[in-house]
């Protein structure tokens, strides 16, 4: 299984990975890299991979005497083609069933209507305790000027 996990890290590492920050495990999810068409036949593998990353983030935290980890979901430059309600439900079911009270806080970064719509969709499927741990970080879009 360890080899499979490393292969999954290579395959999905641009979408989702863990890091340690302030002695706490952090799960980073970049939704703009989700290609739902490519993932469609791999949902179960991808869900298991997310679960294993959560365990790894939790282990990083426990190494530093913390019993929770932090999640960062980046919705910048993402759209509905990067989102699947079916995939979200599978991930939510797996994590709810297997992990209890290990989320410290979840930051969701984004701007615009996509952030609002996704949050409305997913919030209805989350338990109330988890919902209270979500912090929305609205990012301002910066328009750059190109000098010719």
LINFEN-V382725 format. One record per pair of residues at least 4 apart in sequence whose ideal C-beta (glycine too) atoms are under 6 Angstrom apart, sorted by sequence separation. I is the first residue (numbers start at 1). J is the second residue. If there is no record, write none. Layout:
# LINFEN-V382725
I|J ; I|J
This chain:
# LINFEN-V382725
8|12 ; 9|13 ; 12|16 ; 13|17 ; 42|46 ; 78|82 ; 92|96 ; 95|99 ; 113|117 ; 119|123 ; 126|130 ; 21|26 ; 61|66 ; 110|115 ; 126|131 ; 18|25 ; 19|26 ; 39|46 ; 61|69 ; 123|131 ; 18|27 ; 17|28 ; 58|69 ; 57|69 ; 16|29 ; 15|30 ; 15|33 ; 14|33 ; 15|34 ; 27|53 ; 106|133 ; 111|138 ; 105|133 ; 106|134 ; 107|135 ; 108|136 ; 109|137 ; 111|139 ; 27|57 ; 103|133 ; 107|137 ; 109|139 ; 111|141 ; 25|57 ; 25|58 ; 92|125 ; 68|102 ; 70|104 ; 76|110 ; 88|122 ; 18|53 ; 25|60 ; 70|105 ; 71|106 ; 72|107 ; 73|108 ; 74|109 ; 75|110 ; 25|61 ; 68|104 ; 12|49 ; 24|61 ; 18|56 ; 18|57 ; 20|60 ; 75|115 ; 8|49 ; 23|64 ; 50|91 ; 24|66 ; 47|90 ; 51|94 ; 25|69 ; 26|70 ; 27|71 ; 28|72 ; 29|73 ; 30|74 ; 31|75 ; 43|87 ; 47|91 ; 58|102 ; 32|77 ; 24|70 ; 32|78 ; 5|52 ; 31|78 ; 43|90 ; 47|94 ; 34|82 ; 36|84 ; 32|82 ; 31|82
